[in-house]
Amino acid sequence: MRGRSPLFHFLNAAAVSALAAMLAGCGPADSSQPEPEKARPVLARPIAFEPRVRERSLVGVIQARVESDLGFRVQGKVAKRLVNVGDAVHQGDALATLDEVDLGLQVEQAEAERNAALAARAQAEAEFQRAERLSKDGWTTASMLDTRRAAAEEAKGRLARAERSLDLAKNASSYAVLRADADGVITATAVEPGQVVQPGFAAIRLARTAEKEAVVSIPESIVQRARTAKAVVTLWSNADARYEATLREMSPAADAATRTYLARFPVPAAGPDVQLGMTATVTLTDPNSERIARLPFTALVDQGKGPFVWTVDPEGKLVAKPVTVATYEAKDVLVSGGLTEGDRVVLIGAQKLDVGVSVRAVDQFSF
């Protein structure tokens, strides 16, 4: 500006310098020391190994291994039925009886025939002995002696036949009482008093309680697996009780309607609390199945030297662990080796991590 003295210009420059120094004093502090890097949160969870072939549960029912249809061995008219469905019986207990009048008459007839045969044998033996003495003295011929001997042998045979007939008649009389052949439970009755039954007619059904088994229907997709799998039976009435079981029998043909195979798994340790007709669950597990850890695809990293995953140690450091991949599925990768139970594996964003990055493992993200 015109008309200003040199002193003015000097003071103006000094004021500008002081203002610059003040502004410099209000500026940021010295940034020569870098701030410590904050730990990056990563989603990492402990892994757990499981059988590659997962457990398969099938619903079935508890049945007796042996369920017999008992019937009378002789024809007759039912006099009494002594049991009802659901009754528990013991071996030898009477279940039903027939009218024994006709059977008693048959026994009496057999006894009479036996007595007649006894008398005939006694007479034939006496005549043979008499002829034998006369033959020694020369008073009878050899032909007559042979005839008496044959008659005595025939009488002995008739007596033996009569005795067998008497035994059969007595047995038939004892068959008039139908008895339980084992301990069990009555599951069905098909006779009533007054009914005439033929030999072998299924009068009463008895389920033996000594051996019980779980009966299930197996889909054809796991038939081969069921033959070698380890089975565990649990009851709906008591889920805490577990019973080891093995396959005893499988139907050779599938059911025409359901296309399933009927299988029976004996339960040797079943006690009285395991009752017939209870609903049971049979869980099949393959004991030789490979154990794998199931991870999402986002956890796997491959930089050309083989697949690996990032794990987080207790100090928060990243550790790269090479893994063995068993197979790839639609959404997951199955790892069979390289990891141990409980390793915390980074599940998301593993491709953006590197050695030396400080991380903080979290079980879930919050937004």
Buried (B, 14 or more C-beta within 10 A) or exposed (E): EEEEEEEEEEEEEEEEEEEEEEEEEEEEEEEEEEEEEEEEEBBBBEBEBBBBBEBBEBEBEBBBBBBBBBBBEBBBBBBEBBBEEEBEBEEEBEBBBBBBEBBEEBBEEBBEBBEEBBEBBEEBBEBBEEBEEBBEEEEBEEEBBEBBBEBBBEBBEBBEEBBEBBEEBBEBBEBBBBBBEBBBBBBEBBBEEEBEBEEEBEBBBBBBBEEBBBBBBBBEEBBEBBEEBBBBBBBEEEEEBEBEBEBEEBBEEBEEEEEBBBBBBBBEEBEEEBBBEBEBBBBBBBEEBBEBBBBBEBBBBEEEEEBBBBBBEEEEEBEBBEBEBBEEEEEBBBBBEBBEEEBBBBBEBBEEBEEEBEBEBEEEEEE
